[in-house]
Amino acid sequence: MKHLSSILLYCSLLLFYAKAEGKGIAVVIDPDSYTEAKEEIILYCNALEADGLKNYLLIDHWHNPDSIKANLIKLYRQKTNPIEGAVFIGDPTLHFSSVDPLINMAALFSEKQNDKSFWAEQLDAAFPEMQTLALRMLYENRHDHFPALLLETYQQSESEIVRMECLKILTAYDDDHFIKCLALAVNDSYEMIQRQAVYLIGKSGDERLINPLLSVFIRNNASKRVAFATRNSLGSFAKEDLLAAFDLVFDQEQHFVQPDTMKIKLQKSLSNLAGRWSDDFDELFDSKTKDKTKSFAINMLRNYNYHPYVGRFCAWLVNQSDERLKVQMLEALGWFTISCEKDQIIAACLEIAENPDETENVKHQAMKTAARLNAEWWR
């Protein structure tokens, strides 16, 4: 148990996504390890509880896997505070058993890895986990007309994990099917899919997603994390575009007792959120702005992809004489991985890379950014 502190830290990172309201976590440990580190384990469980995560301490021998499995299944299926995951502490030797004795995953990966017809058949498998794996294998094997199939599967599947996989893989294609899926996903029954969709809308910046994003904002009935992601994503669009679409979306989503009062409040809030980073980025184009301030604004682009200014950023690159700032901007623009304006960034990078007047350092970073944006990306 000398590495217990490192193990617990690692486990804490794994639990980040399990902090949903009403969920819990199981802490499984063998009797010998518990005896040796009883005080530390109790402190760890108390810390989880204080962090808002219901936890269940299971003490059992590793040579009784059926007993451990039965208890975990019972905790997973209970109606109050069901577990979303488990932390194993000690020295267990674990492997996943198949839900179907006839399914041998090792054999499938060795014999069927590149068999597109086999994986296409698994989309109708009885288990969502197999369907999800089939989607990933079809993606890796470049299945024909796959984006259309992913969108259709998202629309028809009752499984949260299958719909999540469809959305994640569609992100790599970043096409019209992806945009359509995002418009649907903001209303998904699974909170994590909603949250991912709203985040990805901000990463995309496609004007076709303004109305779905505004609908989430106006309804004001999302979880705290979805609401936070919504506010951030609104800042990635131009204020005039959001305000222009507001009236129509408000009328469609109108469900308030005092609609006129709420409309004024929401418009005011939207006006503050929309384009809220534009002032920071405007400083880049002011010759009087200090380099330190410009550097800070450029770094913001990594987290807040401001799509309306991509044309101005590219023009700024061409005219910028400071090598350090130019490299920094090229680096930051590499984070516009699914931006609706990324083709413009790639073109600017290639132009810079071919310019004999640019330094090798600048040309190298331009090529790196172009390669990054040309690569498939998903979160």
Sine and cosine of phi, psi and omega as CSV:
sin_phi,cos_phi,sin_psi,cos_psi,sin_omega,cos_omega
0.00,0.00,0.21,0.98,-0.05,-1.00
-0.91,0.41,-0.35,0.94,0.00,-1.00
-0.99,-0.17,0.32,0.95,-0.10,-0.99
-0.86,0.51,-0.66,0.75,-0.04,-1.00
-0.87,0.49,-0.69,0.73,0.02,-1.00
-0.91,0.42,-0.64,0.77,0.00,-1.00
-0.89,0.46,-0.71,0.70,-0.02,-1.00
-0.91,0.43,-0.62,0.79,0.04,-1.00
-0.89,0.46,-0.70,0.71,0.01,-1.00
-0.88,0.47,-0.69,0.73,0.01,-1.00
-0.89,0.46,-0.61,0.79,0.02,-1.00
-0.87,0.50,-0.63,0.78,0.03,-1.00
-0.91,0.41,-0.60,0.80,0.01,-1.00
-0.91,0.41,-0.43,0.90,-0.09,-1.00
-1.00,0.08,-0.04,1.00,-0.11,-0.99
-0.81,0.59,-0.67,0.74,-0.08,-1.00
-1.00,0.06,-0.01,1.00,-0.02,-1.00
-1.00,-0.08,0.14,0.99,-0.09,-1.00
-1.00,0.03,0.50,0.86,0.04,-1.00
-0.95,0.30,0.47,-0.88,-0.05,-1.00
-0.87,0.49,0.75,-0.66,0.07,-1.00
0.99,0.14,0.15,0.99,-0.01,-1.00
-0.96,-0.28,0.28,-0.96,-0.02,-1.00
-0.66,-0.75,-0.03,-1.00,0.00,-1.00
-0.62,-0.78,0.58,-0.81,0.05,-1.00
-0.98,-0.19,0.70,-0.71,0.09,-1.00
-0.94,-0.34,0.92,-0.38,-0.09,-1.00
-0.94,-0.33,0.77,-0.64,-0.04,-1.00
-0.52,-0.85,0.53,-0.85,0.04,-1.00
-0.99,0.16,0.41,-0.91,-0.07,-1.00
-0.84,0.55,-0.66,0.75,-0.04,-1.00
-0.90,0.44,-0.70,0.71,0.00,-1.00
-0.91,0.41,-0.61,0.79,0.01,-1.00
-0.91,0.41,-0.66,0.75,0.02,-1.00
-0.88,0.47,-0.65,0.76,-0.05,-1.00
-0.95,0.31,-0.53,0.85,-0.10,-1.00
-0.77,-0.64,0.61,0.79,-0.08,-1.00
-0.84,0.55,-0.72,0.69,-0.06,-1.00
-0.90,0.44,-0.69,0.73,-0.02,-1.00
-0.92,0.40,-0.62,0.78,0.00,-1.00
-0.91,0.42,-0.69,0.73,0.02,-1.00
-0.89,0.45,-0.67,0.74,0.05,-1.00
-0.88,0.47,-0.64,0.77,0.01,-1.00
-0.90,0.44,-0.72,0.69,0.02,-1.00
-0.89,0.45,-0.64,0.77,0.04,-1.00
-0.90,0.44,-0.62,0.79,0.02,-1.00
-0.91,0.42,-0.64,0.77,0.06,-1.00
-0.88,0.47,-0.69,0.73,0.00,-1.00
-0.89,0.45,-0.69,0.73,0.00,-1.00
-0.91,0.41,-0.43,0.90,0.01,-1.00
-1.00,0.07,0.13,0.99,0.07,-1.00
1.00,0.04,0.32,0.95,-0.06,-1.00
-0.88,-0.48,0.94,-0.35,0.04,-1.00
-0.89,0.46,0.74,-0.67,-0.02,-1.00
-0.77,-0.64,0.44,-0.90,-0.03,-1.00
-0.80,-0.60,0.83,-0.56,-0.02,-1.00
-1.00,-0.08,0.90,-0.44,0.03,-1.00
-0.94,-0.34,0.87,-0.49,0.01,-1.00
-0.93,-0.36,0.91,-0.42,-0.06,-1.00
-0.40,-0.92,0.29,-0.96,0.02,-1.00
-0.99,0.15,0.62,-0.79,-0.02,-1.00
-0.92,0.39,-0.36,0.93,0.03,-1.00
-0.99,0.15,0.11,0.99,0.12,-0.99
-0.91,-0.42,0.85,0.52,-0.09,-1.00
-0.88,0.48,-0.54,0.84,-0.02,-1.00
-0.91,0.42,-0.61,0.79,0.03,-1.00
-0.91,0.41,-0.70,0.71,0.02,-1.00
-0.89,0.45,-0.71,0.71,-0.01,-1.00
-0.87,0.49,-0.69,0.73,-0.02,-1.00
-0.88,0.47,-0.67,0.75,0.01,-1.00
-0.92,0.39,-0.63,0.78,0.02,-1.00
-0.91,0.41,-0.66,0.75,0.04,-1.00
-0.89,0.45,-0.66,0.75,0.02,-1.00
-0.88,0.47,-0.70,0.72,0.01,-1.00
-0.93,0.38,-0.56,0.83,0.00,-1.00
-0.93,0.36,-0.57,0.82,-0.10,-1.00
-1.00,-0.02,-0.18,0.98,-0.03,-1.00
-0.93,0.38,0.48,-0.88,-0.12,-0.99
-0.98,0.20,-0.52,0.85,-0.03,-1.00
-0.98,-0.18,0.83,-0.56,0.01,-1.00
0.77,0.64,0.81,0.59,0.07,-1.00
-0.91,0.41,0.48,-0.88,-0.01,-1.00
-0.98,0.20,0.55,-0.84,0.11,-0.99
-0.97,-0.24,-0.17,0.99,-0.02,-1.00
-0.09,-1.00,0.00,-1.00,-0.02,-1.00
-0.62,-0.79,0.55,-0.84,0.09,-1.00
-0.93,-0.37,0.82,-0.58,0.01,-1.00
-0.96,-0.26,0.83,-0.56,-0.06,-1.00
-0.85,-0.52,0.70,-0.71,-0.04,-1.00
0.80,-0.60,-0.68,-0.73,0.00,-1.00
-0.70,-0.71,0.89,0.46,-0.02,-1.00
-0.99,0.14,0.48,-0.88,0.17,-0.98
-0.94,-0.33,0.95,-0.31,-0.16,-0.99
-0.86,-0.51,0.50,-0.87,0.23,-0.97
-0.49,-0.87,0.38,-0.92,-0.02,-1.00
-0.99,0.12,0.76,-0.65,0.09,-1.00
-1.00,0.00,0.45,-0.89,-0.04,-1.00
-0.98,0.19,0.60,-0.80,0.07,-1.00
-0.95,0.33,-0.33,0.95,0.02,-1.00
-0.79,-0.61,0.89,-0.45,-0.03,-1.00
-0.84,0.54,-0.37,0.93,-0.02,-1.00
-0.99,0.15,-0.20,0.98,-0.01,-1.00
-1.00,-0.10,0.90,-0.43,0.05,-1.00
-0.93,-0.36,0.98,-0.19,-0.11,-0.99
-0.90,0.44,-0.60,0.80,0.01,-1.00
-0.87,0.49,-0.67,0.74,0.01,-1.00
-0.93,0.38,-0.62,0.78,0.00,-1.00
-0.88,0.48,-0.69,0.73,-0.03,-1.00
-0.94,0.34,-0.48,0.88,0.00,-1.00
-1.00,0.09,-0.51,0.86,-0.10,-0.99
-0.97,-0.26,-0.45,0.89,-0.14,-0.99
-0.87,-0.49,0.15,0.99,-0.14,-0.99
-0.81,0.59,-0.64,0.77,-0.06,-1.00
-0.95,-0.31,0.30,0.95,-0.03,-1.00
-1.00,-0.03,1.00,-0.05,-0.06,-1.00
-0.88,0.47,-0.63,0.78,-0.03,-1.00
-0.91,0.42,-0.60,0.80,0.04,-1.00
-0.89,0.45,-0.75,0.67,-0.04,-1.00
-0.93,0.37,-0.53,0.85,0.07,-1.00
-0.89,0.45,-0.60,0.80,0.04,-1.00
-0.92,0.40,-0.52,0.85,-0.04,-1.00
-0.95,0.32,-0.17,0.99,0.08,-1.00
-0.91,0.41,-0.31,0.95,0.07,-1.00
-0.97,-0.23,0.25,0.97,-0.01,-1.00
-0.89,0.45,0.36,-0.93,-0.04,-1.00
-0.95,0.30,-0.37,0.93,-0.11,-0.99
-0.95,-0.32,0.78,-0.63,0.02,-1.00
-0.84,0.54,-0.55,0.83,0.00,-1.00
-0.88,0.48,-0.65,0.76,0.03,-1.00
-0.93,0.36,-0.61,0.79,0.05,-1.00
-0.88,0.47,-0.67,0.74,0.00,-1.00
-0.90,0.43,-0.69,0.72,0.05,-1.00
-0.88,0.48,-0.64,0.77,0.01,-1.00
-0.88,0.48,-0.64,0.77,0.03,-1.00
-0.88,0.48,-0.70,0.71,-0.01,-1.00
-0.91,0.42,-0.65,0.76,-0.01,-1.00
-0.93,0.37,-0.59,0.80,0.05,-1.00
-0.92,0.39,-0.59,0.81,0.07,-1.00
-0.90,0.44,-0.72,0.70,-0.02,-1.00
-0.92,0.40,-0.45,0.89,0.02,-1.00
-1.00,-0.09,0.14,0.99,0.06,-1.00
0.80,0.60,0.86,0.51,0.02,-1.00
-0.88,0.47,0.62,-0.78,-0.04,-1.00
-0.90,0.44,0.65,-0.76,0.06,-1.00
0.80,0.60,0.61,0.79,-0.13,-0.99
-0.93,0.37,-0.66,0.75,0.01,-1.00
-0.83,0.56,-0.65,0.76,0.02,-1.00
-0.90,0.44,-0.65,0.76,0.03,-1.00
-0.91,0.41,-0.62,0.78,0.03,-1.00
-0.89,0.45,-0.70,0.72,0.01,-1.00
-0.90,0.44,-0.69,0.72,0.03,-1.00
-0.88,0.47,-0.67,0.74,0.01,-1.00
-0.90,0.43,-0.66,0.75,0.04,-1.00
-0.85,0.52,-0.71,0.71,-0.06,-1.00
-0.93,0.38,-0.48,0.88,-0.13,-0.99
-0.98,-0.19,-0.37,0.93,-0.12,-0.99
-0.97,0.25,0.64,-0.77,0.09,-1.00
-1.00,-0.08,-0.05,1.00,-0.05,-1.00
-1.00,-0.06,0.75,-0.66,0.01,-1.00
-0.91,0.42,-0.66,0.75,-0.07,-1.00
-0.95,0.32,-0.52,0.86,0.04,-1.00
-0.94,0.35,-0.69,0.72,0.01,-1.00
-0.90,0.43,-0.62,0.78,0.03,-1.00
-0.89,0.45,-0.66,0.75,0.01,-1.00
-0.91,0.42,-0.63,0.77,0.05,-1.00
-0.86,0.51,-0.72,0.69,-0.01,-1.00
-0.90,0.43,-0.68,0.73,-0.03,-1.00
-0.90,0.43,-0.69,0.72,-0.03,-1.00
-0.94,0.33,-0.61,0.80,0.04,-1.00
-0.88,0.47,-0.47,0.88,0.05,-1.00
-0.86,0.52,-0.60,0.80,-0.01,-1.00
-0.92,0.40,-0.53,0.85,0.01,-1.00
-0.99,0.17,-0.55,0.84,0.10,-1.00
0.75,0.66,0.80,0.60,-0.03,-1.00
-0.83,-0.56,-0.26,-0.96,-0.02,-1.00
-0.89,0.45,-0.56,0.83,0.04,-1.00
-0.90,0.43,-0.61,0.79,0.06,-1.00
-0.89,0.45,-0.70,0.71,0.02,-1.00
-0.87,0.49,-0.69,0.73,0.01,-1.00
-0.90,0.44,-0.63,0.78,0.01,-1.00
-0.92,0.40,-0.65,0.76,0.04,-1.00
-0.87,0.49,-0.65,0.76,0.00,-1.00
-0.89,0.46,-0.54,0.84,0.04,-1.00
-0.99,0.17,-0.63,0.78,-0.16,-0.99
-0.93,0.37,-0.39,0.92,0.03,-1.00
-0.91,0.43,-0.28,0.96,0.02,-1.00
-0.94,-0.34,0.24,0.97,-0.02,-1.00
-0.90,0.44,0.50,-0.86,0.01,-1.00
-0.96,0.28,-0.27,0.96,-0.01,-1.00
-1.00,-0.08,0.87,-0.49,-0.10,-1.00
-0.85,0.52,-0.61,0.79,-0.05,-1.00
-0.92,0.38,-0.58,0.81,0.06,-1.00
-0.92,0.39,-0.68,0.74,0.09,-1.00
-0.81,0.58,-0.75,0.66,-0.07,-1.00
-0.90,0.44,-0.69,0.73,0.03,-1.00
-0.89,0.45,-0.66,0.76,-0.03,-1.00
-0.89,0.46,-0.71,0.71,-0.02,-1.00
-0.90,0.43,-0.65,0.76,0.05,-1.00
-0.88,0.47,-0.72,0.70,-0.04,-1.00
-0.93,0.38,-0.48,0.88,0.09,-1.00
-0.88,0.47,-0.66,0.75,0.06,-1.00
-0.92,0.40,-0.57,0.82,0.04,-1.00
-0.94,0.33,-0.48,0.88,-0.03,-1.00
-0.99,0.13,-0.80,0.60,-0.03,-1.00
0.97,0.26,0.17,0.99,-0.01,-1.00
-0.93,0.36,0.77,-0.64,-0.07,-1.00
-0.90,0.44,-0.36,0.93,0.05,-1.00
-0.92,0.39,-0.24,0.97,-0.03,-1.00
-0.99,-0.17,0.05,1.00,0.00,-1.00
-0.90,0.44,-0.73,0.68,-0.03,-1.00
-0.89,0.45,-0.73,0.68,0.06,-1.00
-0.86,0.51,-0.62,0.78,0.01,-1.00
-0.92,0.39,-0.68,0.73,0.03,-1.00
-0.90,0.44,-0.55,0.83,-0.01,-1.00
-0.90,0.44,-0.62,0.79,0.05,-1.00
-0.91,0.41,-0.68,0.73,0.00,-1.00
-0.89,0.46,-0.69,0.72,-0.08,-1.00
-0.96,0.28,-0.63,0.78,-0.01,-1.00
-0.89,0.46,-0.59,0.81,0.09,-1.00
0.84,0.55,0.56,0.83,0.00,-1.00
-0.84,-0.54,0.32,0.95,-0.03,-1.00
-1.00,0.07,0.24,-0.97,0.07,-1.00
-0.92,0.40,0.21,-0.98,-0.02,-1.00
-0.87,0.49,-0.64,0.77,-0.04,-1.00
-0.95,0.32,-0.60,0.80,0.07,-1.00
-0.92,0.38,-0.66,0.75,0.01,-1.00
-0.88,0.47,-0.66,0.75,0.03,-1.00
-0.89,0.46,-0.73,0.69,0.01,-1.00
-0.89,0.45,-0.57,0.82,0.02,-1.00
-0.90,0.44,-0.72,0.70,0.00,-1.00
-0.88,0.47,-0.66,0.75,0.02,-1.00
-0.91,0.42,-0.68,0.73,-0.05,-1.00
-0.93,0.36,-0.54,0.84,0.06,-1.00
-0.86,0.52,-0.54,0.84,-0.01,-1.00
-0.94,0.34,-0.16,0.99,-0.01,-1.00
-1.00,0.01,-0.09,1.00,-0.02,-1.00
-0.94,-0.34,0.37,-0.93,0.04,-1.00
-0.94,0.35,0.67,-0.74,-0.04,-1.00
-0.84,0.54,-0.68,0.73,-0.07,-1.00
-0.90,0.43,-0.55,0.84,0.01,-1.00
-0.94,0.34,-0.65,0.76,0.01,-1.00
-0.93,0.37,-0.71,0.71,-0.01,-1.00
-0.92,0.39,-0.53,0.84,0.01,-1.00
-0.92,0.39,-0.53,0.85,-0.03,-1.00
-1.00,0.00,-0.21,0.98,-0.16,-0.99
-0.87,0.49,-0.75,0.67,-0.10,-1.00
-0.84,0.54,-0.74,0.67,-0.04,-1.00
-0.89,0.45,-0.72,0.69,-0.02,-1.00
-0.92,0.39,-0.62,0.78,0.02,-1.00
-0.87,0.48,-0.70,0.72,0.00,-1.00
-0.89,0.45,-0.56,0.83,0.00,-1.00
-0.96,0.26,-0.56,0.83,-0.06,-1.00
-0.99,-0.12,0.04,1.00,-0.16,-0.99
-0.88,0.48,0.87,-0.50,0.02,-1.00
-0.55,-0.83,0.34,0.94,-0.10,-1.00
-1.00,-0.02,0.48,-0.88,0.05,-1.00
-0.94,0.35,-0.62,0.79,0.04,-1.00
-0.87,-0.50,0.98,0.21,-0.12,-0.99
-0.88,0.47,-0.61,0.79,-0.04,-1.00
-0.91,0.42,-0.67,0.74,0.02,-1.00
-0.91,0.42,-0.71,0.71,-0.02,-1.00
-0.92,0.39,-0.56,0.83,-0.01,-1.00
-0.89,0.45,-0.67,0.74,0.01,-1.00
-0.90,0.43,-0.68,0.73,-0.01,-1.00
-0.90,0.43,-0.70,0.72,-0.03,-1.00
-0.93,0.37,-0.61,0.79,0.05,-1.00
-0.89,0.46,-0.65,0.76,0.01,-1.00
-0.91,0.42,-0.69,0.72,0.02,-1.00
-0.90,0.44,-0.68,0.74,0.01,-1.00
-0.89,0.45,-0.64,0.77,0.00,-1.00
-0.88,0.48,-0.56,0.83,0.01,-1.00
-0.97,0.23,-0.57,0.82,-0.05,-1.00
-0.99,0.16,-0.61,0.79,-0.11,-0.99
-0.93,0.36,0.77,-0.64,0.05,-1.00
0.85,0.53,0.50,0.87,-0.13,-0.99
-0.94,0.34,-0.24,0.97,0.02,-1.00
-0.99,-0.16,-0.01,1.00,-0.07,-1.00
-0.88,0.47,-0.58,0.81,0.01,-1.00
-0.89,0.46,-0.64,0.77,0.03,-1.00
-0.90,0.43,-0.66,0.75,-0.03,-1.00
-0.97,0.24,-0.43,0.90,0.06,-1.00
-0.88,0.48,-0.49,0.87,-0.03,-1.00
-0.91,0.41,-0.40,0.92,0.04,-1.00
-0.87,0.49,-0.56,0.83,-0.12,-0.99
-1.00,-0.04,0.05,1.00,0.02,-1.00
-0.99,-0.11,0.87,-0.49,-0.04,-1.00
-0.90,0.44,-0.34,0.94,-0.01,-1.00
-0.99,0.12,-0.21,0.98,-0.04,-1.00
-0.95,0.32,0.69,-0.72,0.01,-1.00
-0.93,0.36,0.49,-0.87,-0.01,-1.00
-0.86,0.51,-0.58,0.82,0.01,-1.00
-0.89,0.46,-0.66,0.75,0.02,-1.00
-0.93,0.37,-0.64,0.77,0.05,-1.00
-0.89,0.45,-0.66,0.75,0.00,-1.00
-0.88,0.48,-0.65,0.76,0.02,-1.00
-0.90,0.44,-0.70,0.72,0.00,-1.00
-0.89,0.46,-0.65,0.76,0.01,-1.00
-0.90,0.44,-0.68,0.73,0.01,-1.00
-0.88,0.47,-0.51,0.86,0.03,-1.00
-0.88,0.48,-0.48,0.88,-0.05,-1.00
-0.89,0.45,-0.39,0.92,0.02,-1.00
-0.89,0.46,-0.67,0.74,-0.03,-1.00
-1.00,-0.06,-0.47,0.88,-0.07,-1.00
-0.83,-0.56,1.00,0.00,-0.01,-1.00
-0.96,0.29,0.97,-0.26,-0.03,-1.00
-1.00,-0.08,1.00,-0.07,-0.13,-0.99
-0.91,0.41,-0.59,0.81,-0.05,-1.00
-0.87,0.50,-0.36,0.93,-0.07,-1.00
-0.98,-0.21,0.15,0.99,-0.07,-1.00
-0.85,0.53,-0.68,0.73,0.03,-1.00
-0.86,0.51,-0.65,0.76,0.01,-1.00
-0.94,0.33,-0.61,0.80,0.04,-1.00
-0.89,0.46,-0.67,0.74,-0.02,-1.00
-0.92,0.40,-0.66,0.75,0.04,-1.00
-0.91,0.42,-0.61,0.79,0.03,-1.00
-0.88,0.47,-0.64,0.77,0.02,-1.00
-0.87,0.50,-0.69,0.72,-0.04,-1.00
-0.89,0.45,-0.60,0.80,-0.10,-0.99
-1.00,-0.09,-0.08,1.00,-0.08,-1.00
-0.99,0.17,0.76,-0.65,-0.01,-1.00
-0.99,-0.13,-0.34,0.94,-0.03,-1.00
-0.98,0.22,0.92,-0.38,-0.06,-1.00
-0.88,0.48,-0.66,0.75,-0.05,-1.00
-0.89,0.47,-0.73,0.69,0.00,-1.00
-0.92,0.39,-0.58,0.81,0.00,-1.00
-0.91,0.42,-0.71,0.70,0.04,-1.00
-0.89,0.46,-0.65,0.76,0.00,-1.00
-0.89,0.45,-0.66,0.76,0.03,-1.00
-0.92,0.40,-0.68,0.73,0.04,-1.00
-0.87,0.50,-0.65,0.76,0.04,-1.00
-0.88,0.47,-0.73,0.68,-0.04,-1.00
-0.90,0.44,-0.63,0.77,0.01,-1.00
-0.92,0.38,-0.30,0.95,0.09,-1.00
-0.93,0.37,-0.20,0.98,0.03,-1.00
-1.00,0.04,-0.07,1.00,0.02,-1.00
-0.99,0.10,0.83,0.56,-0.22,-0.97
-0.91,0.41,-0.53,0.85,0.03,-1.00
-0.81,-0.59,0.41,0.91,-0.02,-1.00
-0.90,0.43,0.61,-0.80,0.07,-1.00
-0.91,0.42,-0.22,0.98,-0.02,-1.00
-0.95,-0.31,0.21,0.98,-0.14,-0.99
-0.93,0.37,-0.45,0.89,0.05,-1.00
-0.88,0.47,-0.58,0.82,0.04,-1.00
-0.92,0.40,-0.62,0.79,0.03,-1.00
-0.92,0.39,-0.70,0.72,0.01,-1.00
-0.87,0.50,-0.69,0.72,0.00,-1.00
-0.88,0.48,-0.67,0.74,0.01,-1.00
-0.91,0.42,-0.63,0.77,0.01,-1.00
-0.90,0.44,-0.68,0.73,-0.01,-1.00
-0.92,0.40,-0.59,0.81,0.04,-1.00
-0.90,0.43,-0.68,0.74,0.01,-1.00
-0.91,0.41,-0.67,0.74,-0.04,-1.00
-0.90,0.44,-0.45,0.89,-0.02,-1.00
-1.00,-0.07,-0.03,1.00,-0.04,-1.00
-0.99,0.13,0.90,-0.44,-0.03,-1.00
-0.92,0.40,-0.29,0.96,-0.01,-1.00
-0.99,0.13,-0.21,0.98,-0.01,-1.00
-0.99,0.15,0.47,-0.88,0.05,-1.00
-0.95,0.30,0.33,-0.94,0.02,-1.00
-0.89,0.45,-0.57,0.82,0.01,-1.00
-0.89,0.45,-0.69,0.72,0.00,-1.00
-0.92,0.39,-0.71,0.70,-0.03,-1.00
-0.90,0.44,-0.62,0.78,0.02,-1.00
-0.88,0.47,-0.71,0.70,-0.01,-1.00
-0.93,0.37,-0.58,0.82,0.05,-1.00
-0.87,0.49,-0.68,0.74,0.02,-1.00
-0.93,0.38,-0.61,0.79,0.04,-1.00
-0.89,0.45,-0.68,0.73,-0.01,-1.00
-0.92,0.40,-0.68,0.74,0.03,-1.00
-0.87,0.49,-0.68,0.74,0.00,-1.00
-0.91,0.42,-0.65,0.76,0.00,-1.00
-0.89,0.45,-0.67,0.75,-0.04,-1.00
-0.97,0.25,-0.42,0.91,0.05,-1.00
-0.98,0.18,-0.32,0.95,-0.02,-1.00
-0.98,0.19,0.45,-0.89,0.07,-1.00
-0.96,0.30,0.61,-0.79,-0.07,-1.00
-0.66,-0.75,0.64,-0.76,0.23,-0.97
-0.50,-0.86,0.36,-0.93,-0.07,-1.00
-1.00,0.03,0.00,0.00,0.00,0.00
